[in-house]
Amino acid sequence: MLNFLTEPLQYAFMWRGLTAAVMVGLVCAIVGVFVVLRGLAFFTDALAHAILPGVAVAYLFDGAQGPLFWGALGASVLTALGIGALTRDARLREDTAIGVVFAGAFALGIALISSMRSYSVDLAHILFGNILAVTNADLAQIGLFGGAVLLIVAGVFKELVAVAFDPSHAATLRLPQEGLRYLLLIMIAVTVVVALQTVGAGLMTAMLITPAATGYLLARRLPGMLVTAAGVGVLSGIAGLYLSYYLPIASGAAIVLVATACFGVAWAAAQLRRI
């Protein structure tokens, strides 16, 4: 068992991958709690796919070595703001606005990529992630933006909780509900891009939803839900990375499968508790 745990640690890329997995798992779990409470699962899926035009534009400016992270971040934030603006007056249902913007952004990305005859970037790492290729610069970006998101959540935690659980009470307290809504959308957008290299766009929704949903099943109060979600997110990242080291499967898929297994155990436990 000791050799099983220590053998992967002789490689520097495993240390970097584990560090990224822990940071991403923590940030995704904390933000994911508010995603679950506000019913924004479809929104996160839309953002994960809407980064494609940003990646394409970044490639147009500077080729394969271009600022793909910044292109994805810009596209994600703009998509979040666009969806927020379309649903501001409640005339258009949120899921409808998400579907329109998501499809348009994704189509724009495909159009941009198809117009580049010399486009040779392997998009597999964008769709499925490549946590084992994380560099020190990537870790710095994850730490910077992920840490900023957690600091913002801590700073407006009470306000976010009030808006999520009781919008009417939040209105009586004169909280800036619209501003808090936009802030949450932007934090989700940043989190999506921060976690892009670990599990990729195709599996991003799972990292935000599954640990939080597991915490929702097991905990009776919000603090317990946050702690449980964070634990599942971190555990999934570490266990999934070990699983991908010893088995011939993609690291991003392994991480999500571990998180899904944790959810399955939590669901079974919740059913037994009900009985």
ABEGO torsion letter per residue (X at the ends): XAAAAAAAAABAAAAAAAAAAAAAAAAAAAAAAAAAAAGAAAAAAAAAAAAAAAAAAAAAAAEAABBAAAAAAAAAAAAAAAAAAAAAAGABBAAAAAAAAAAAAAAAAAAAAAABAABABBAAAAAAEBAAABBAAAAAAAAAAAAAAAAAAAAAAAAAAAAAABAAAAAAAGBBAAAAAAAAAAAAAAAAAAAAAAAEAAAAAAAAAAAAAAAAAABABAAAAAAAAAAAAAAAAAAAAAAAAABBBBAAAAAAAAAAAAAAAAAAAAAAAAX
